Amino acid sequence: MSATSGVVVQGTGGVWEVFTEQGETLLASLRGRLKHEAHGALKLAVGDRVTLKQDAQHADTWAITGIHPRVSKLARRTPGGRYGERIVVANLDQVLIVFAAARPEPHPRMLDRFLVIAEANDLAARIVLNKIDLVSPDVSEGLFAEHAAAGYPIHRVSVRTGEGLDALRDEVEHRSSALSGPSGVGKSSLMNALFPGLDLRTGAVSDSMNKGRHTTVGAMLHPLPHGGFIADTPGLREVGLWGIDARDVAGCFPEFRPLLDECRFADCTHIVEPGCAIREAVEVGDIPAGRYESYVKLRDELAA
């Protein structure tokens, strides 16, 4: 009986596609014990590294017999307001959070939610501002300036003109990355432009809703030509926080971190207490008011 290991790149209906170390894609099902465990705490996800064994009687039949420990994950709240999380992609090196410069209009406070999720999961985050050909250079440079000041790398790109794509491609190859962000910002088109041959479905943006139609129904991990993986993920219109203690939210804002030990009270919430170094920094303009407003909103949401 042959055995190998690989990475889960897609899964539907109990059948999972696994890209093996030998560079081939195999279809495999969960071995009985793992299938039982999957209904409990452990659920197989795209990006998981797994061990496969070949059926002794049927050479084209493979079973997933082991799931390796995860080193990271990108997760979202279970849709519909139910408590719990849904792992979108496991074992990522970084998340590329994609927004459009226009159509649909960018929302800095929604970006803050994505960034907090990445920070809480110890994932490096890059901001990709797509469709810069739709706005003037001055407008493009001004968008998300407060996030650049916080230390996040920003890639300003245009799928239509090709601007910025080479530099972004260099940051993606040989790594495991996921594209996330709202619907309609051009994630699938961006992946097609970065790596021709993926041929991902794309959808137009609705003029009436100004929101993109969903063209990706589940995460899929794509092996890259020179090594690494990139995942196209569903547009996350309902981005939720989970598993994050309200007291830890401040640490998910990089510009807050140098000041966290400077408050008068060790358990400062940075909302009402006197002698709060964070609030003082907001008052003098060292921390942008918008970023602070996001902090208060997200902390209140988790505290509730």
Beta strands, then each sheet from edge to edge (+ up, - down):
strand 1: 3-12
strand 2: 15-20
strand 3: 25-30
strand 4: 49-54
strand 5: 62-67
strand 6: 73-77
strand 7: 85-90
strand 8: 94-100
strand 9: 124-130
strand 10: 154-156
strand 11: 176-180
strand 12: 220-223
strand 13: 229-232
sheet 1: 1+ 2- 3+ 5+ 4- 1+
sheet 2: 6+ 7-
sheet 3: 10+ 9+ 8+ 11+ 13+ 12-
end
